[in-house]
């Protein structure tokens, strides 16, 4: 049986900026933790006051454009064996304490990290497909076993090896609840900000890789059976996110290659349901198509 002693071995760490409203929703859902640390990135609202009112320790830090780059610096502030990282716009359900204690009690000797499914809400809609669910996040882990990179929204590395990571299987397990965006405008604004503030390697620019990633993003996010027209809108946005990232990358190069053909992506008509085998076959058929007006075919690449 899970014990409350296991919960005292957990420190919750939250990175926040101007997140008073989100913290007021999140912090009561993690009050069972042995300690709570809020890393406050130069907030101008009541973020610090709300955190203190809920018994959290507030650590002020300078503003950084990429939150993932800040995470590593404050993981060692935890003195407990286990760490649970949360974003300020997330929260947990009422049964989270029991489920976290159960994970540690059952798997704590054989696993160092847990990938927790996340339910993402956009506007009033909770996403059930479109690449948004189960959206496992590596957030609960043994101190010293997980490290993030200086980037945006890239999975962290489990330093003790992937065999020490347990992916929780939805739906019957612990979930993170995420209030992502109020509307599409907010979604687009944040995606552009992420793209502008990300880090791009000047030695690895491959335009075809971004084109392939755009097609893959569209196919993976297009799931109208699960999420209706919102799925269609998000699929288009995520495809263009890859195109925009490619242009930002190109703009930072000292020696810029020609962009001829970069935006001549294949026309997208009927799109298969996002099952891995169907999407893979569909993408391969697109990659085999010649570019408009002739020229070389796109090479299959990986997401940047």
C-alpha positions in Angstrom: 0.0 0.0 0.0 1.3 3.5 -0.7 2.4 5.5 2.3 2.4 9.2 3.0 6.1 8.8 3.8 6.6 8.4 0.0 5.0 11.8 -0.6 7.4 13.5 1.9 10.2 12.4 -0.4 8.8 14.5 -3.2 9.7 18.2 -4.0 7.4 20.0 -6.5 9.3 22.6 -8.6 7.3 25.1 -10.6 8.8 27.7 -13.0 6.5 30.8 -13.3 6.2 34.3 -14.7 3.1 36.4 -14.1 1.3 33.2 -13.2 -0.7 34.2 -10.1 -3.9 32.8 -11.4 -2.4 29.5 -12.5 -0.5 29.0 -9.3 -3.7 29.6 -7.3 -5.2 26.6 -9.2 -2.1 24.4 -9.2 -0.6 24.7 -5.7 -3.6 23.3 -3.8 -3.4 20.2 -5.9 0.2 19.5 -4.8 0.0 20.5 -1.2 0.7 16.9 -0.2 4.3 17.2 -1.3 7.2 17.3 1.1 8.3 20.7 -0.3 7.2 23.1 -3.0 9.6 25.5 -4.8 8.4 28.2 -7.2 11.1 29.7 -9.4 9.8 33.2 -10.1 11.2 34.7 -13.4 10.8 38.5 -12.7 7.0 38.4 -12.3 5.2 41.7 -12.1 1.9 40.3 -10.7 1.2 38.5 -7.5 3.0 35.3 -8.4 5.3 35.4 -5.4 2.5 36.3 -2.9 0.3 33.5 -4.1 3.2 31.0 -3.9 4.1 32.1 -0.3 0.4 32.0 0.7 0.4 28.3 -0.3 3.5 27.5 1.7 5.9 27.4 -1.3 9.5 28.6 -1.2 10.0 31.4 -3.8 13.3 31.5 -5.6 13.7 34.7 -7.8 15.6 34.3 -11.0 16.3 36.5 -14.1 14.0 36.2 -17.0 15.2 33.7 -19.7 13.5 33.1 -23.1 13.7 29.3 -22.8 12.3 27.8 -19.6 14.0 24.5 -20.2 17.4 26.1 -19.9 16.5 27.3 -16.4 15.1 24.0 -15.1 18.5 22.3 -14.6 19.8 25.1 -12.4 17.1 24.6 -9.8 16.7 20.8 -9.7 19.5 20.6 -7.1 17.5 23.0 -4.8 15.5 19.9 -3.9 16.7 18.0 -0.9 14.2 15.1 -1.3 14.9 11.9 -3.3 12.1 12.6 -5.8 11.2 15.7 -7.9 7.9 16.5 -9.6 8.2 19.4 -12.2 5.1 21.2 -13.1 4.3 24.2 -15.3 2.3 27.1 -13.8 -0.6 26.4 -16.2 -0.9 22.8 -15.1 -2.6 21.1 -12.2 -3.3 17.6 -10.8 -6.5 15.7 -10.0 -7.7 14.9 -6.4 -6.3 11.4 -6.6 -2.8 12.5 -7.5 -1.3 12.1 -4.1 -2.3 8.4 -3.9 -1.2 7.7 -7.4 2.2 9.4 -7.0 2.8 7.5 -3.7 1.8 4.3 -5.4 4.3 4.8 -8.3 7.1 5.4 -5.9 6.2 2.5 -3.7 5.8 0.0 -6.6 8.5 1.2 -9.0 10.9 3.3 -7.0 13.6 0.7 -6.9 13.5 -0.3 -10.6 12.7 3.1 -12.2 14.2 6.6 -12.0 11.7 8.5 -14.0 8.0 8.4 -15.0 6.5 9.8 -18.2 3.0 11.1 -17.2 0.1 11.5 -19.7 -1.1 15.0 -20.1 -4.6 16.3 -20.9 -4.3 19.5 -22.9 -7.1 22.0 -23.0 -7.4 24.6 -25.8 -10.2 27.0 -25.2 -13.0 24.9 -23.8 -12.0 21.7 -25.6 -9.8 19.0 -24.1 -7.8 17.4 -26.9 -8.3 13.7 -27.3 -6.2 13.1 -30.4 -4.3 15.1 -33.0 -0.9 14.3 -31.4 -2.0 16.1 -28.2 -2.8 12.9 -26.2 -1.5 11.0 -24.4 1.4 13.5 -24.6 3.5 11.8 -21.9 5.8 14.2 -20.0 8.9 13.2 -18.1 8.1 15.1 -14.9 8.4 12.7 -11.9 12.0 11.5 -11.4 14.7 10.7 -8.9 16.9 13.7 -8.2 20.1 13.7 -10.4 18.7 11.4 -13.1 17.1 13.9 -15.6 18.5 16.8 -17.5 16.9 19.3 -19.9 18.7 21.0 -22.9 18.8 24.7 -23.6 15.8 24.5 -26.0 12.1 24.7 -26.1 9.7 21.8 -25.6 12.2 19.0 -26.2 12.0 16.0 -24.0 14.7 15.8 -21.2 17.3 13.1 -21.1 17.1 10.3 -18.6 20.8 10.1 -17.5 20.5 6.6 -16.1 19.2 5.2 -19.4 15.8 4.8 -21.1 15.3 1.4 -19.5 14.9 3.3 -16.2 12.0 5.3 -17.6 8.4 4.1 -17.2 5.8 5.4 -19.6 2.5 5.4 -17.8 -0.3 4.0 -20.0 -3.4 6.1 -20.4 -6.2 6.3 -19.4 -6.1 4.5 -16.1 -3.1 6.3 -14.5 -1.9 9.6 -13.1 -2.5 12.5 -15.5 -1.3 16.1 -15.7 -4.0 18.6 -16.6 -2.8 21.5 -18.8 -4.7 24.7 -19.5 -2.7 25.4 -22.7 -4.3 28.3 -24.5 -7.4 30.4 -24.3 -7.8 30.5 -28.1 -5.9 30.1 -31.4 -4.5 33.6 -31.3 -2.8 32.8 -28.0 -1.5 29.6 -29.5 -0.1 31.2 -32.5 1.6 34.0 -30.5 3.3 31.5 -28.3 4.5 29.3 -31.1 6.0 32.3 -32.8 7.8 33.3 -29.6 9.1 29.8 -29.1 10.4 29.7 -32.6 12.1 33.1 -32.3 13.8 32.2 -29.0 14.9 28.7 -29.9 18.5 27.8 -30.6 19.6 26.9 -34.1 22.8 25.1 -35.1 24.6 27.1 -37.8 26.3 23.9 -39.1 23.2 21.7 -39.6 20.8 23.7 -41.8 18.9 21.3 -44.2 15.8 22.9 -45.8 14.4 19.6 -46.8 14.4 18.5 -43.2 12.1 21.4 -42.3 9.8 20.7 -45.3 9.5 17.0 -44.2 8.9 18.0 -40.6 6.1 20.4 -41.7 4.4 17.5 -43.5 4.9 15.2 -40.6 3.5 17.8 -38.2 0.4 18.2 -40.3 -0.2 14.5 -40.6 0.4 13.9 -36.9 -1.9 16.7 -35.8 -4.7 16.2 -38.2 -7.3 14.1 -36.4 -10.8 15.6 -37.0 -12.5 12.5 -35.8 -11.2 13.2 -32.3 -11.0 17.0 -32.3 -13.1 18.3 -35.2 -12.1 21.6 -37.0 -9.8 22.6 -34.1 -7.6 19.7 -35.2 -7.5 21.0 -38.7 -6.6 24.5 -37.5 -3.8 23.2 -35.2 -2.4 20.9 -37.9 -2.0 23.9 -40.3 -0.4 26.0 -37.5 2.1 23.3 -36.5 3.0 22.7 -40.1 3.8 26.4 -40.6 5.6 26.4 -37.3 8.2 24.1 -39.0 8.3 26.3 -42.1 8.9 29.4 -39.9 11.6 27.7 -37.9 13.4 26.9 -41.2 13.3 30.5 -42.2 14.6 31.7 -38.9 17.4 29.2 -39.1 18.2 30.3 -42.6 18.2 34.0 -41.6 20.9 33.3 -38.9 23.3 31.7 -41.4 26.4 33.6 -42.4 26.4 31.9 -45.9 22.7 31.7 -46.9 21.8 29.1 -49.6 19.1 29.8 -52.1 15.5 29.4 -50.9 14.3 28.4 -54.3 11.8 25.6 -53.9 11.7 25.9 -50.1 8.0 26.8 -49.9 6.8 24.5 -52.7 5.5 21.9 -50.4 3.2 19.3 -51.9 -0.4 20.2 -52.0 -2.2 18.5 -49.1 -5.6 17.1 -50.0 -7.2 14.1 -48.3 -5.2 13.2 -45.1 -5.3 9.8 -43.5 -6.3 9.2 -39.9 -3.2 9.6 -37.8 -2.3 6.0 -37.2 1.4 5.5 -37.3 1.4 3.0 -40.3 -1.0 5.1 -42.4 0.8 8.4 -41.7 4.2 6.8 -42.5 3.0 5.5 -45.9 1.2 8.8 -46.7 4.4 10.8 -46.0 6.5 8.4 -48.0 4.2 9.0 -51.0 4.5 12.7 -50.6 8.3 12.6 -50.3 8.4 10.6 -53.5 6.6 13.3 -55.4 8.8 15.7 -57.5 8.7 19.3 -56.6 6.6 21.7 -58.6 8.3 22.6 -61.8 10.7 19.6 -61.6 13.8 19.5 -59.6 15.0 17.1 -57.0 12.7 15.1 -54.7 12.6 15.9 -51.0 14.8 13.8 -48.8 13.2 12.2 -45.8 14.5 14.0 -42.7 14.0 14.2 -39.0 12.2 16.8 -36.9 14.6 19.6 -35.9 
